[in-house]
Amino acid sequence: MPAKVVRRPPPAVVADAPTAATLPEAPAETARAAPPTAAPGADEEITDTSNMRKFLLKQMVRAAKGEITTETVKNIVTLSQQVYNATSLELKAAAILKDSERSIRALELVSPQDADQ
């Protein structure tokens, strides 16, 4: 089988290549200040789910405006999920205790390493 020949056009010849002095200059980037990590009113107390919802909504607005970092948003979401999980367990326990036919017994929490022994 004969070798395949690929023909390419000759390179373009440019009369005068632009020099660095004639190239447009890129605008200097302005350094943006890092958004604050602490929430305003961080000392405000969250004592019920209504306050927690208000706080979370405020943080969502601040995140949308770029006033808080992505890391701060992740931390807020993680803590909120833990509060939700704990509250959900408490509500389930209260529902079980309300039902007179069932009761809650304590569970022994064992790490996987302890279970092997």
C-alpha positions in Angstrom: 0.0 0.0 0.0 1.5 3.4 -1.0 2.2 6.0 1.7 -0.5 8.6 2.1 0.7 12.1 1.2 -0.8 15.0 3.1 -0.4 18.4 1.4 -0.5 21.5 3.5 -0.7 25.1 2.3 2.5 27.1 2.8 2.8 29.2 5.9 1.4 32.7 5.6 3.9 35.5 5.3 3.2 38.6 7.3 4.8 41.8 6.2 5.4 43.3 9.7 4.7 41.3 12.8 3.3 43.4 15.6 5.9 44.2 18.3 5.2 44.2 22.0 5.0 48.0 22.0 2.2 48.0 19.4 0.0 45.4 21.1 -2.9 46.6 23.2 -2.3 46.7 26.9 -4.5 44.6 29.1 -6.2 46.6 31.9 -4.6 46.0 35.3 -6.7 43.8 37.5 -8.0 45.3 40.6 -7.6 43.2 43.7 -10.9 42.4 45.2 -11.2 42.3 49.0 -12.0 39.0 50.5 -15.6 38.9 51.8 -16.0 38.9 55.5 -16.3 35.5 57.1 -18.2 36.6 60.2 -21.9 37.2 59.9 -23.2 40.5 61.1 -25.1 40.0 64.3 -23.2 36.7 64.7 -23.9 37.0 68.4 -27.7 36.9 67.9 -29.3 34.0 69.6 -31.2 31.3 67.7 -33.6 29.8 70.1 -36.3 28.3 67.9 -36.8 27.1 64.3 -38.4 30.4 63.3 -35.1 32.3 64.2 -33.1 29.6 62.5 -35.1 30.0 59.3 -34.7 33.8 59.4 -30.9 33.4 59.9 -30.6 30.9 57.1 -32.6 33.1 54.7 -30.4 36.1 55.6 -27.3 34.0 54.9 -28.7 32.9 51.5 -29.2 36.5 50.5 -25.7 37.4 51.7 -24.2 34.5 49.8 -26.1 35.5 46.6 -24.6 39.0 47.0 -21.1 37.6 47.5 -20.8 39.0 51.0 -19.7 35.7 52.5 -17.4 33.0 51.2 -18.4 29.7 49.8 -16.6 28.0 52.7 -18.8 29.9 55.2 -21.9 28.9 53.3 -20.9 25.3 53.4 -20.2 25.5 57.2 -23.6 27.1 57.8 -25.4 24.4 55.8 -23.6 21.6 57.6 -24.5 23.0 61.0 -28.1 23.6 59.9 -28.3 20.0 58.8 -27.1 18.8 62.1 -29.7 20.9 64.0 -32.4 19.6 61.6 -31.3 16.0 62.2 -31.3 16.4 66.0 -34.7 18.1 66.0 -36.1 15.4 63.7 -34.9 12.7 66.1 -36.4 14.5 69.1 -39.8 14.8 67.3 -39.7 11.1 66.4 -38.9 10.2 70.0 -41.7 12.4 71.3 -44.1 10.7 68.9 -43.1 7.3 70.2 -43.4 8.3 73.8 -46.8 9.7 73.1 -47.9 6.3 71.8 -48.6 4.4 75.0 -48.0 1.0 73.4 -44.4 1.6 72.5 -41.4 2.8 74.4 -37.9 4.0 73.7 -34.9 2.0 75.0 -31.4 3.3 75.1 -29.0 2.2 72.4 -25.4 1.3 73.2 -23.2 3.3 70.8 -20.3 1.2 69.8 -17.6 2.0 67.3 -16.9 -0.6 64.6 -13.5 -1.3 66.2 -15.1 -2.1 69.5 -17.7 -4.4 67.9 -14.9 -6.7 66.6 -13.5 -7.4 70.1 
